[in-house]
Amino acid sequence: MLQELLGQKVAVRFLDGTSVREGVLEELDGQFVKYRSEYQLLYIPISSIRAVALETKERERPRVGFGQ
C-alpha cells in the first residue's frame, strides 16, 4: 500500500502519538521507510508507524473573532 505514496507529500503518525509532516516518502523496503522533509532525513521503522496520511490540501483555519 505504501508503494502508491512514494514521491508524494505525506504526514506520518507514530505509535507514541508524535508525528512528522510536510515531507516526502522517498524509498521503502520491508523494514524501513525513507522520509525527507525540508529540515531532516528520517529512516523510520515500519513497525513504529501508526498511520500515513496524504496531504492533499491546506486545512482552512476557523475564523476567530466577532463578525457577521
Order of alpha helices (4+ residues) and beta strands (2+ residues): beta-beta-beta-beta-beta
